[in-house]
Amino acid sequence: MASLVEKQLLKSLFSFLLLVILFSDTVFSSRKTFDQRKPCKHFSFYFHDILYDGDNVANATSAAIVSPPGLGNFKFGKFVIFDGPITMDKNYLSEPLARAQGFYFYDMKMDFNAWFCYTLVFNSTQHKGTLNIMGADLMMEPTRDLSVVGGTGDFFMARGIATFVTDIFQGAKYFRVKMDVKLYEC
């Protein structure tokens, strides 16, 4: 009698495992594919960064927290925290659409390269919420892609790409980057 119960139990367990495997394969094979030519949302705007130099407290939007000397000519190890305006046009004094809040650090000894991690905080009549962006900024390239890894509010769980193009660079004091943000999961 015990062997009949054991056989039934093994049969049930085998059937259950077979169903789990079958359904887990179905879930993985039905992932959504994305058409790179058709984002669900697309924005273009400008990020302005004015580095604090000791005399520009009123205008500075960023500050170097760590800047170790003697590590080469490419600012290796420099760590900058920022809270800068995002505008629709190139004018720094235009009405900000959002604020970029986060940090970047220079992480390459042989060339200019930075790693960015920041949040675009939207609080306007057009949009409310945040977009989280991170990735390597290979500064010597004409365009660079960073990952949009999430968001809140109007951008809840968004994913996509933020393409950087340096619009102007004035030494260590000021730079402006055009950001072209394409969201593929909205």
Disulfide bonds with the S-S distance in Angstrom:
Cys40-Cys186 1.78
